[in-house]
Amino acid sequence: MSTMTDNIVQHAEFWAAPDPYSVTAQDLVNIVQGANCEFSATLTAARNAVKGWDTFKVAGTETAWCGIFATMVLRDMGLKVRWSLLEGKMKYPAGEVEHRTSSAISTIKAGDVAYIGEFNHHFIVKWVSDDRKLLETIEGNQPGQTIQSRFRWVKSTVPGKSILGFYSIRV
């Protein structure tokens, strides 16, 4: 791993400690702000979210925050990425990050941000098995509004759970 990808994983692990970490309303506001989204989250919406809802309202739209969390971690490490709430994806400058499809899964590495089809769910890759079939991940927007580590199969027999693509960190 490069120093940058090491730092990304360490920063995500910090947020997941203790695993799982239950976010506060202020955490959610800070995560949205840290991802440089087009809109900001209100503390009231975030308070409602930490009551157990899966999403919270940002600019009147129900928003899941998994990709927002991953984007914030990358921005905290100095990458010039941002999360587009309007498009539901990470925006990035050429050279720092490269979008890859599942056909390039042999190149996925710790520090990359992968996503599955189920609800366009994004997460940070913490570890990749040697055979590239299993990932350990750090994920926001988990049950109970938590950030936690988990294992994911690259190709799942469960519909919507296979890796569709990833954002490869290039610096």
PEKAMO-V519753 format. One record per backbone hydrogen bond with DSSP energy under -0.5 kcal/mol. NH is the residue of the N-H (numbers start at 0). CO is the residue of the C=O. If there is no record, write none. Layout:
BEGIN
nh=[NH/NH]
co=[CO/CO]
END
This chain:
BEGIN
nh=[5/6/7/8/9/10/11/12/13/14/15/16/16/19/19/20/21/22/22/27/28/29/30/31/32/33/34/35/36/41/45/46/47/48/49/50/51/52/52/55/57/58/60/62/68/69/70/71/72/73/74/75/76/77/78/80/81/82/83/83/84/87/88/90/95/96/97/99/101/103/104/106/107/110/111/112/113/113/114/115/116/117/118/119/120/120/122/123/124/125/126/128/131/134/135/136/137/138/141/144/145/146/147/149/151/153/155/158/160/162/163/164/165/166/167/167/169/170]
co=[1/2/3/4/5/6/7/8/9/10/11/12/13/17/146/146/19/20/144/23/24/25/26/27/28/29/30/32/31/56/41/42/43/44/45/47/48/47/48/62/60/39/57/55/64/65/66/67/68/69/70/71/72/74/73/78/90/34/81/88/82/83/83/81/92/92/167/165/163/100/101/103/104/124/108/166/111/122/164/120/161/159/116/116/115/117/113/137/111/135/135/133/128/151/126/149/123/147/145/141/141/20/138/136/134/132/153/156/157/153/114/114/99/112/97/165/95/95]
END
